[in-house]
Amino acid sequence: MSEIKKVSVVFKVFRFNPDNDVLPYYKTYELEVTQEDVVLDVLNKIKWEHSGSLSYRRSCRHGICGSCAIKVNGKATLACKDNVLELANIFGEELVLEPQNQKRAYKDMVIDKSDFWDKYDAIKPYLIDDIDENPETGEELPEKEIIDRKRERKMELWQKEYERIRMYLEYLSLEKTE
Ligand code: FES
């Protein structure tokens, strides 16, 4: 069995805690990473082994929900998808980890997304189904039809969710950075 190769990479991480810091600053961490590691592994390693106060969002860990979006050397990145050594090949062995927008940083990588959700709610960028899930016609749907409708409804919700993430990432990449 071949040995897992480790490479030392320097990470300059954007830190800001409005309770303690007047201004944001960058903290440097030097970590050994393997070819398996994605950016989220690095954030986890920093949090679990070096600085428990580091804040970032993550949820699905499968590149679906979009919650882990940050910037690496200015590149919009899904932390749970982008491989650290591939990024190091592009940018060199010092990687700068920052929130998607520094002006919106609540704390470290966590940003305020409220205006996006307000706009999203206002424009409703998805289909609104007209299936009456509880028809009052007195007519009972056959069980198979109810199951089929529920299955279709779930598929629609997944598609809407996927589209929502895609739009959010597009919105962030179009947004002007300072
Ligand atoms: S945690 Fe969901 S896309 Fe990364």
Residues whose N, C-alpha, C, O or C-beta is under 5 A from the ligand:
A	BS01	FES	R58 S59 C60 R61 H62 G63 I64 C65 G66 S67 C68 L78 C80
